[in-house]
Amino acid sequence: MRIDLPGGAYTLRERVSWPVPDGPAASRIVYAAAHVVADPLGDNTPGSPAAVDWDATLRFRRHLWSYGLRIADAMDTAQRNMGLDWAATKELIRRSAAEARDYGDPATLVSCGAGTDHAPAAADLDAITAAYTEQIETVQTAGAGVIIMASRQLARVATGPKDYHEVYGRLLGLAERPVVLHWLGEMFDPQLAGYWGSSDVAAATESFLELIHAHASKVDGVKVSLLDEQHEIGLRAALPAGVKLYTGDDFNYPSLIRTGSHALLGIFDAIAPAAAAALQVLDAAEAACDTAGRDRLLASYDEILAPTVPLSRKIFETPTYNYKTGIVFLAWLNGHQDAFAMVNGAQSARSLTHLAEVFRLADQAGLLADPELAVHRMKALLAVNGL
């Protein structure tokens, strides 16, 4: 099958049929950060309240659970701080947790972001703590796990590590069960520069680790999105026993997962079938009794994920925070939603040439579930743009 793309004609590979696993991976805990599906008939113009297609949004979560993945919801992939307002976020948390009950324990299957984005004017530590508290209570009441997101308001107000430790110490005291702490780098959100009290990564890491060691019993793990493989390896080794490192590195995830990181990744929204297949192979490798068998299985793990890396690097290229457009674009190509539409009009955040390259790389990774549908939709997008 061929299609004329910007830059020339392209011939698609044969469709890949990915196996659906019997259950989640045993060797790693893996979350896919999930996107929301916009209502194509809603007013999702920039600055408008989010209008969400709830049926399609929940259907996509069932798709992720079917591949044995947990879901990280109401996170930056769901356009927090980029169009998903607090009213829609609360509804998303409630609906996702309720939907998870058909599959098991919501606190295991879905964890949701709690932040301070509904209180943009919060100007002191007490106001920021109160905003965080409201969102944490919303997540816990729904029955989901809690991910404490980085706060733009705290980044603006804090004068040093002591302020971060004061706020997070109070929040961890509210946790009904261990939570995930989220360190989101400024490439994902420039307003988070200097998080943990320093613009120097080494000093910020020292502050972060001091907080974790002081409250280790309340911390399930840390989700780190700095796109720095060596930093993550060092941080992983420095964590207290029992505290997990959930990689958020959408550039280097294959090697980081293989060497011991768990995962909480936006790219797993788009590559769930390949990710699930690779994780099943990793399970087999870590259970293998002989070195040769283990090495053969690890080579297969690398072979599955290798072609997903160029795709992920393209989707997450600078400006990285616009990666959500590529994630939703692939969901549309693969038939998970009827329209290439996003809240806050964010479907316009990437160029047509960028999206055409995402199409090509997704095909090369075997991640176009129905190539005929994908080609039909890609041709329609090109035609609308005069090509």
Secondary structure, 3 states (H helix, E strand, C coil): CEEEECCEEEECCCCCCCCCCCCCCCCCCEEEECCCCECCCCCCCCCCCCCECHHHHHHHHHHHHHCCCEEEECCHHHCECCCECHHHHHHHHHHHHHHHCCCCCHHHHEEEEECCCCCCCCCCHHHHHHHHHHHHHHHHHHCCEEEECCCHHHHHHCCCHHHHHHHHHHHHCCCCCCEEEEEECCCCCHHHCCHHHCCCHHHHHHHHHHHHHHCHHHEEEEEEECCCHHHHHHHHHHCCCCCEEEECCCCCHHHHHHCCCEEEECHHHHCHHHHHHHHHHHHHHHHCCCHHHHHHHHHHHHHHHCCHHHHHHHHCCCCHHHHHHHHHHHHHHCCCCCCCCCHHHHHHHCCHHHHHHHHHHHHHCCCCCCHHHHHHHHHHHHHHCCC
